[in-house]
């Protein structure tokens, strides 16, 4: 079986995502393991920050902190694990230019409530879904056993995380409104990745 066929068969089925990650991204990512590790560390750190930000913004929202607090802790645990591997390999946490992906999605979050809450949940969930897809691909294609094991170990948590954001939205919004808005934001997410960033990133 050639790499193209393997890629097709191993793609995770996540209904949130419109388009699959390209083989070009896989090749770029596995050829720059340290840069992907550094970016991954930043992604985990930012994901924890998003959960905490939502907890503070909607401090009085029933049932929100109860699920986002453990999610934030788990994201920080992932951050620490990725950072440990990075530093063991001679790297260190440093600034890294971000691709436009996150900023493009953030701009689509509406400012009025409750639309802002819905969009915040859906954007966070889409990012988690893409992380899950790409970690799956790295766990399958990376030639480095330690990195394959790292990404494989994190997959279950990543799947649960985008499930958390879906549930938060589903509990608070009409399903038709939710699905309609998700379709729009999923297209934005897909379009943000249509032109691959010239530097290797988890979301490029």
Backbone as a ProteinNet text record, in pm:
[ID]
protein_1_A
[PRIMARY]
XXXXXXXXXXXXXXXXXXXXXXXXXXXXXXXXXXXXXXXXXXXXXXXXXXXXXXXXXXXXXXXXXXXXXXXXXXXXXXXXXXXXXXXXXXXXXXXXXXXXXXXXXXXXXXXXXXXXXXXXXXXXXXXXXXXXXXXXXXXXXXXXXXXXXXXXXXXXXXXXXXXXXXXXXXXXXXXXXXXXXXXXXXXXXXXXXXXXXXXXXXXX
[TERTIARY]
84.6	0	87.6	63.7	146	99.3	179.9	149.9	17.4	-17.5	-143.2	-262.1	-259.4	-369.3	-374.9	-258.5	-254.5	-314.7	-281.1	-334.5	-486.3	-541.5	-686.2	-753.5	-696.4	-758.5	-747.1	-643.2	-618.8	-677.3	-741.6	-797.9	-908	-901.2	-1006.2	-1135.5	-1246.8	-1376.3	-1431	-1414.8	-1463.9	-1560	-1687.9	-1788.3	-1776.8	-1704.7	-1687.7	-1605.8	-1516.1	-1419.6	-1469.1	-1458.6	-1504.1	-1398.7	-1274.8	-1166.9	-1062.5	-1001.5	-895.5	-761.9	-672.9	-536.7	-464.5	-384.2	-314.4	-189.5	-146.6	-22.2	97.6	84.4	191.9	217.6	109.9	127.7	198.5	159.2	221.9	372.2	410	551.9	627.2	567.9	632.9	645.3	539.1	537.6	639	643.4	734	879.9	902.9	1040.7	1091.8	1004.1	1042.8	987	1031.1	971.7	987.8	1100.9	1122.5	1032.3	1016.2	930.4	784.3	742.9	606.7	587.6	689.5	681.1	665.1	744.6	736	598.3	549.6	417.7	309.3	326	229.6	223.4	338.6	340.9	260.8	281.4	205.4	55.6	20.1	-121.1	-187.4	-117.5	-173.1	-187.2	-89.2	-94.7	-211.8	-229	-339	-474.5	-482.6	-608.8	-650.3	-553	-583.2	-632.1	-569.3	-608.9	-750	-790	-925.8	-1028.4	-1003.3	-1096.1	-1108.1	-996.3	-998.6	-1068.5	-1043.2	-1106.9	-1258.5	-1308.6	-1452.8	-1509.3	-1433.9	-1477.6	-1493.7	-1400.9	-1407.1	-1514	-1528.1	-1625.9	-1767.9	-1792.2	-1926.8	-1927.6	-1877.8	-1857	-1985.9	-2098.4	-2224.6	-2301.9	-2245.1	-2315.7	-2314	-2432.7	-2438.5	-2373.7	-2292.6	-2234	-2114.3	-2072.5	-1961.6	-1826.1	-1804.1	-1674.7	-1649.1	-1756.4	-1741.4	-1675.9	-1695.1	-1632.9	-1508.1	-1504	-1389.4	-1267.9	-1289.1	-1175	-1089.3	-1149.8	-1066.2	-1008.1	-1081.2	-1027.1	-900.7	-905.3	-788.1	-669.9	-696.1	-588.1	-526.2	-609.9	-559.6	-477	-521	-443	-305.6	-300.3	-171.8	-84.3	-145.4	-69.1	-8.4	-85.3	-33.3	80.7	60.9	165.4	295.6	285	403.7	471.2	390.7	448.5	521.6	458.3	522.7	648.2	640.9	755.7	871.1	839.2	942.6	1017.7	945	1010	1093.2	1038	1109.6	1241.9	1239.7	1361.7	1461.2	1410.1	1498.5	1576.8	1516.3	1581.2	1663	1681.3	1767	1695.5	1563	1486	1443.3	1373.7	1319.6	1199	1116.7	996.6	1037.4	996.5	1029.3	916.5	919.3	816.7	824.7	707.8	700.4	590	623.3	523.4	407.2	287.1	168.1	118	62.6	-4.1	-135.7	-200.6	-322.9	-445.1	-434.5	-547.4	-630.8	-567.9	-641	-704	-631.2	-682.5	-802.3	-798.3	-909.8	-1036.7	-1023.7	-1139.4	-1188.6	-1096.5	-1134.5	-1214	-1180.4	-1250.7	-1395.9	-1427.2	-1563.5	-1653.1	-1596	-1676.7	-1755	-1885.5	-1969.3	-1958.8	-1987.2	-1966.4	-2088.5	-2205.7	-2327.8	-2356	-2414	-2453.5	-2601.5	-2639.1	-2557.8	-2478.3	-2479.5	-2407	-2258.1	-2204.7	-2061.9	-2030.3	-2118.4	-2097.3	-2100.7	-2201.2	-2212.9	-2089.2	-2050.7	-1935.2	-1807.5	-1793.1	-1673.2	-1662.8	-1773.8	-1774.2	-1740.3	-1801.4	-1782.4	-1641.8	-1586.8	-1449.7	-1351.2	-1368.5	-1280.5	-1291.6	-1413.8	-1433.9	-1372.2	-1382.3	-1321.7	-1169.9	-1110.6	-964.8	-924.1	-1001.3	-972.3	-989.3	-1091.7	-1115.3	-1000	-949.9	-836.6	-710.9	-693.3	-578.8	-585.4	-704.1	-722.9	-686.6	-734.8	-705.8	-555.5	-489.6	-348	-259.6	-298.6	-222.8	-239.3	-356.9	-376.6	-279.5	-268.6	-178.9	-32.6	5.6	142.9	170.8	71.9	90.1	106.6	54.8	65.5	190.1	231.5	334.2	471	478.9	608.5	705.4	828.9	928.4	987.5	951.3	1007	911.6	955.3	868.9	817.4	903.8	861.2	750.8	764.7	663.7	535.9	547.3	427.1	348.9	420.9	354.9	292.2	361.4	307.7	174	173.4	51.2	-59.7	-23.4	-123.5	-186.7	-104.4	-154.7	-250.6	-232.6	-313.8	-445.2	-462.7	-578.9	-711.5	-719.1	-845.2	-887.3	-790.7	-821.4	-867.6	-801.2	-839.8	-981.7	-1016.3	-1152.3	-1253.1	-1219.8	-1309.7	-1324.2	-1218.3	-1222.4	-1318	-1310.9	-1406	-1547.4	-1559.1	-1690.5	-1746.2	-1659.9	-1702.1	-1760.7	-1693.1	-1742	-1872.6	-1885.2	-2012.4	-2125	-2100.5	-2204.3	-2243	-2144.1	-2174.2	-2265.4	-2238.5	-2322.5	-2459.7	-2461	-2585.6	-2682.7	-2628.8	-2713.5	-2778.4	-2723.7	-2766.6	-2832.4	-2823.5	-2873.1	-2956.5	-3051.7	-3133.8	-3044.8	-3073.5	-2987.6	-2980.5	-3090.8	-3089	-2997.7	-3006	-2919.4	-2773.8	-2751	-2614.8	-2555.3	-2629.8	-2578.1	-2554.4	-2644.3	-2629.1	-2502.9	-2479.4	-2360.2	-2233	-2239.4	-2123.5	-2084.1	-2181.9	-2153.1	-2076.9	-2116.8	-2049.6	-1906.2	-1890	-1758.1	-1665.2	-1721.5	-1639.3	-1584.5	-1661.5	-1612	-1499.8	-1514.7	-1408.7	-1281.3	-1297.2	-1182.6	-1111.8	-1189.6	-1132.3	-1061.1	-1125.1	-1065.4	-935.1	-927.5	-805.9	-685.4	-711	-602.8	-582.7	-660.6	-655.6	-517.8	-454.1	-317.9	-223.9	-141.2	-57.4	47.6	60	160.1	299.5	389.9	523.8	609.3	568.8	643.1	559.1	622.1	546.5	480.4	351.3	274.1	165	114.3	5.1	-118.4	-141.4	-259.1	-212.9	-149.3	-100	-148.6
-120.6	0	124.8	219.2	339.1	440.2	547.1	646.2	716.2	739.1	806.7	724.6	593.6	507.3	494.5	484.3	476.9	601.8	717.5	843.9	844.7	800.2	799.7	707	591.6	493	530.1	605.9	637	771	843.7	972.5	951.8	1021.4	1010.1	1072.8	1017	1068.1	1163.7	1291.2	1393.9	1481.4	1475.3	1542.8	1694.3	1747	1891.6	1947.5	1869.8	1919.8	1895	1997	1985.8	1917.8	1961.9	1907.8	1835.3	1735.9	1660.7	1732.4	1703.3	1756	1691.8	1770.5	1722.7	1642.4	1562.9	1489	1583.3	1698.2	1796.9	1843.7	1863	1904.7	1795.6	1672	1561.1	1559	1571.3	1568.7	1683.8	1802.9	1918.8	1900.3	1850.9	1836.9	1733.8	1618.3	1513.4	1544.2	1636.2	1673.6	1786.6	1841.9	1947.8	1915.4	1805.3	1761	1859.8	1928.9	2021.4	2144	2193.4	2310.2	2274.6	2155.6	2111.1	2091.5	2036.9	2021.6	2156.8	2254	2387	2447.7	2437.6	2491.6	2417.4	2285.9	2205.8	2252.1	2279.9	2330.7	2460.3	2550.1	2675.2	2649.4	2552.7	2521	2471.8	2385.6	2334.9	2447.4	2534.3	2649.1	2740.3	2767.2	2853.5	2788.9	2658.6	2587.7	2597	2585.7	2604	2744.9	2843.1	2982.1	3008.6	2944.4	2961.2	2911	2793.5	2738.4	2830.6	2881.6	2972.7	3104.3	3154.2	3279.1	3265.1	3152.5	3129.5	3116.3	3054.1	3043.5	3180.9	3270.9	3404.9	3490.2	3474.8	3556	3518.9	3388.7	3340.9	3278.4	3354	3302.1	3254	3312.9	3272.9	3169.8	3119.5	3024	2884.5	2829.7	2698.4	2588.7	2506.6	2389.9	2416	2541.6	2573.8	2546.4	2607.1	2590	2445.2	2371.3	2232.5	2145.8	2182	2102.9	2170.5	2304.1	2373	2376.6	2372.1	2371.6	2246	2125.2	2006.7	2002.1	2059.4	2064.6	2150.5	2264.7	2353.3	2284.5	2212.2	2140.3	2035.5	1965.7	1861.9	1922.1	2036.8	2104	2143.7	2190.1	2227.4	2104.7	1992.2	1868.2	1827.9	1843.7	1814.8	1910.3	2038.1	2138	2096.7	2054.7	2015.7	1892.8	1799.6	1678.5	1711.3	1791.9	1831.2	1912.8	2004.3	2087.3	2002	1899	1810.2	1739.4	1689.9	1624.5	1724.8	1843.7	1948.6	1981.9	2003	2042.1	1926.4	1804.1	1687	1675.6	1723	1716.8	1841.1	1925.8	2041.9	2168	2164.5	2283.4	2358.7	2468.4	2543.5	2622.5	2661.6	2738	2879.4	2920.3	3052.4	3100.2	3227.4	3281.9	3216.7	3201.7	3140.4	3212.1	3258.7	3329	3235.8	3284.6	3203.1	3217.2	3109.6	3121.2	3196.8	3239.3	3318.9	3240.9	3110.5	3021.6	3068.7	3082.1	3118.5	3255.8	3350.9	3487.2	3493.7	3416.1	3413.6	3363.6	3257.6	3203	3299.3	3359.3	3450.9	3569.7	3616.3	3731.7	3699.6	3572	3532.6	3514.2	3527.6	3519.2	3649.3	3639.3	3758	3822.6	3951.5	4027.6	4029	4012.2	4018.8	3884	3889.5	3766.9	3736.5	3607.8	3489.1	3435.3	3508.2	3460.5	3443	3532.6	3523.4	3393.2	3353.6	3228.2	3109.7	3105.5	2995.1	2987.2	3099.5	3099.4	3060.4	3104.7	3070.7	2920.5	2857.1	2711.6	2641	2686.2	2618.4	2637.5	2756.9	2780.4	2697	2694.9	2613.1	2465.7	2420.7	2281.8	2248.4	2339.8	2317.5	2306.3	2390.5	2385.3	2252.9	2208.3	2079.6	1965.4	1975.3	1870.1	1861.7	1977.7	1977.3	1925.4	1959.7	1906.8	1755.2	1702.4	1558.2	1492.1	1550.7	1494	1493.3	1603	1612.5	1530.6	1519.5	1431	1285.6	1250.3	1115.4	1089.1	1184.4	1167.9	1160.6	1242.3	1237.4	1105.1	1053.7	925.5	811	829.4	725.3	739.7	862.4	886.2	926.6	972.8	1017.5	900.1	917.5	810.4	796.9	889.7	894.4	823.9	714.4	634.4	713.8	791.9	869.9	968.4	1030.9	1127.1	1057	941.9	865	830.7	788.5	753.3	875.4	988.6	1111.9	1147.3	1156.1	1197	1094.2	967.9	863.3	871.9	898.5	905.8	1022.8	1129.8	1250.1	1246.7	1149.2	1148.8	1139.8	1053.1	1035.7	1165	1233.3	1359.4	1464	1472.1	1571.1	1546.5	1420.2	1387.2	1428.9	1405.2	1443.6	1595.1	1667.3	1812.5	1875.2	1832.3	1893	1844	1726.7	1681	1767.3	1815.4	1904.7	2033.3	2091	2216.9	2197.5	2082.9	2053.9	2042.9	1971.6	1952.9	2085.4	2170.2	2301.4	2381.6	2374.7	2446.4	2380.7	2248.5	2174.9	2189.9	2204.5	2220.9	2358.8	2455.1	2594.6	2656.1	2587.9	2647.3	2547.3	2601.6	2519.9	2446.7	2319.2	2237.4	2290.5	2342.1	2395.4	2517.7	2605.3	2723.7	2681.3	2584.7	2535.5	2477.5	2388.8	2324.3	2424.1	2520.4	2622	2704.1	2744.1	2824.1	2740.4	2614.8	2526.5	2508.3	2495.9	2479.9	2601	2719.7	2842.3	2847.3	2821.8	2830.6	2719.2	2602.8	2492.6	2527.1	2599.7	2644.3	2745.9	2835.8	2932.9	2859.9	2759.9	2681.7	2613.3	2554.4	2485.4	2582.6	2696	2795.6	2851.3	2860.4	2913.3	2823.1	2696.9	2601.7	2573.7	2641.5	2612.8	2640.8	2748.3	2779.9	2747.1	2645.9	2599.9	2703.7	2729.5	2821.6	2770.4	2860.7	2819.9	2759.3	2779.6	2723	2613.5	2505.7	2395.7	2434.9	2417	2446.5	2339.2	2320.6	2226.2	2267.7	2397.3	2446.1	2540.5	2485.5	2568.1	2512.6
0	0	0	-95.7	-100.3	3.6	21.7	124.9	101.6	-25	-56.5	-9.9	-37.9	3	154.8	218.9	365.1	426	370.9	420.8	413.7	300.6	284	384.2	406.7	494.2	641.4	675.6	816.2	859	769	807	911.1	1025.3	1125.8	1075.3	1114.7	1070.6	1175.6	1150.1	1241.1	1161.7	1196.5	1115.7	1122.1	1221.9	1231.7	1116.6	1063	965.2	823.5	740.1	601.8	515.7	525.4	442.4	525.7	466.2	531.4	514.6	605.2	595.4	477.2	408.5	289.4	324.5	228.8	245.6	251.2	184.5	188.4	331.1	408.1	547.7	627.1	605.4	677.9	652.2	526.1	490.5	555.8	553.8	615.1	765.5	829	974.7	1023.9	960.3	1010	977.9	884.2	853.7	943.2	1028.3	1122.2	1261.6	1321.6	1448.5	1562.6	1571.2	1682.1	1670.7	1550	1531.7	1559.2	1518.9	1547.6	1697.6	1766.1	1911.4	1980.7	1938.2	1997.9	1973.2	1850.7	1820.1	1896.3	1909.6	1984.9	2130.4	2187.9	2326.1	2336.9	2242	2242.1	2224.4	2140.6	2119.3	2247.6	2321.6	2447.4	2549.4	2553.3	2644.5	2610	2481.8	2438.7	2464.7	2446.2	2469.1	2615.6	2704.8	2847.7	2872.8	2807	2823.4	2774.6	2664.7	2612.1	2712.3	2768.8	2867.9	2988.8	3037.5	3152.4	3117.2	2997.9	2954.5	2953.5	2904.2	2901.7	3042.5	3132.3	3272.1	3335.2	3308.8	3366.1	3298.7	3167.3	3095	3136	3155.3	3188.8	3328.5	3422.3	3557.8	3622.3	3587	3648.5	3569.4	3461	3375.5	3439.1	3473.1	3539.2	3455.4	3521.6	3457.7	3368.8	3358.7	3268.6	3333.6	3449.7	3517.1	3555	3582.1	3623.1	3516.3	3391	3284.2	3226.2	3229.2	3169.8	3261.9	3391.2	3483.3	3466.6	3468	3443.7	3303.1	3205.1	3069.5	3066.1	3133	3136.3	3202.9	3312.1	3380.6	3289.1	3215.9	3127.1	3013.5	2961.8	2857.5	2910.9	3034.3	3093.6	3118	3152.5	3166.2	3031.6	2925.7	2791.6	2756.6	2789.9	2766.9	2836	2960.6	3037.1	2976.6	2927.9	2868.1	2738.6	2653.5	2527.6	2555.5	2652	2686.7	2739	2815.3	2868.5	2755.8	2656.8	2543.2	2464.7	2447.3	2374	2441.4	2572.5	2643.8	2652.5	2665	2667.3	2537	2430.3	2299.3	2268	2367	2347.9	2307.7	2301.6	2268.1	2392.4	2373.3	2486.7	2439.3	2535.3	2501.9	2462.8	2344.7	2294.3	2204.3	2171.5	2084.3	1947.2	1886.4	1755.5	1677.4	1558.6	1477.5	1446	1467.2	1445.3	1302.1	1245.9	1116.4	1136.1	1028.4	1042	1089.3	1098.7	1130.6	1249.8	1365.7	1486.3	1477.8	1420.8	1410	1316.3	1207.5	1113.2	1181.6	1258.9	1330.4	1438	1510.3	1618.5	1566.3	1446.7	1389.3	1356.1	1341.4	1307.2	1429.6	1548.3	1670.2	1685.3	1686.5	1694.6	1832.8	1840.1	1963.6	2054.9	1998.7	2080	2144.2	2263.5	2332.7	2302.6	2295.7	2325.6	2206.7	2094	1975.4	2003.7	2086.6	2119.3	2191.5	2282.3	2353.8	2258.1	2172.2	2077	1987.7	1929.5	1840	1912.3	2036.6	2114.4	2135.8	2168.4	2186.1	2054.8	1945.9	1817.7	1763	1776.7	1729.7	1811.6	1943.3	2027.3	1989.1	1962.5	1923.5	1789.3	1693.9	1562.9	1572.5	1653.3	1670.7	1735	1834.5	1897.8	1798.3	1714.1	1614.7	1515.4	1471	1379.3	1448.5	1574.7	1649.6	1656.4	1682.3	1690.1	1557.6	1447.4	1316.4	1288.9	1319.5	1284.6	1378.3	1504.3	1593.1	1551.2	1501.7	1448.8	1334.5	1244.6	1130.2	1173.3	1271.3	1321.7	1392.1	1462.8	1531.7	1432.8	1312.9	1210.1	1123.4	1099.1	997.7	1051.6	1174.6	1225.7	1232.7	1186.2	1195.1	1335.6	1425.1	1560.3	1656.7	1716.5	1803.4	1923.1	1986	2102.2	2064	1949.4	1904.9	1862.3	1797.4	1763.1	1888.1	1992.3	2118	2185	2179.4	2236.8	2172.3	2041	1971.8	1988.3	1988.4	2007.5	2146.5	2246.9	2384.1	2404.5	2329.2	2348.3	2270.7	2183.5	2095.2	2170	2268.5	2340.7	2408.6	2468.1	2534.7	2434.8	2319.7	2219.5	2169.7	2150	2107.1	2214.3	2338	2447.2	2455.7	2426.9	2438.2	2337.4	2209.7	2117.3	2146.3	2209.6	2254.6	2366	2453.8	2562	2504.9	2407.2	2351.1	2274.3	2208.3	2141.7	2244.1	2351.8	2453.2	2517.8	2546.2	2604.3	2511.9	2382.5	2286.5	2273.3	2266.2	2244.3	2360.6	2481.4	2599.7	2607.8	2533.9	2550.4	2427.1	2312.9	2189.5	2110.2	2038.1	1950	1849.8	1827.3	1742.1	1598.7	1546.3	1410	1399.3	1500.1	1502.3	1515.9	1603.1	1627.2	1499.6	1434.1	1313	1201	1188.7	1084.9	1105.9	1230.6	1259.5	1247.9	1288.6	1276.4	1130.6	1042.8	900.4	846.7	890.2	845.2	897.9	1027.8	1088.9	1041.1	1013.7	961.3	823.4	745	614.8	631.7	728.4	757.3	798.7	884.6	932.5	816.9	729.5	614.1	520.7	493.8	404.4	462.1	595.3	659.6	635.5	602.9	578.2	429.6	345.7	201.7	142.8	188.5	146	260.6	242.3	353.5	389.5	518.3	569.1	533.7	504.7	458.2	569.5	695	807.1	872.4	920.6	979.5	1111.1	1119	1239.8	1253.7	1374.7	1395.3	1316.6	1306.3	1233.6	1122.8	1022.1	912.2	779.6
[MASK]
++++++++++++++++++++++++++++++++++++++++++++++++++++++++++++++++++++++++++++++++++++++++++++++++++++++++++++++++++++++++++++++++++++++++++++++++++++++++++++++++++++++++++++++++++++++++++++++++++++++++++++

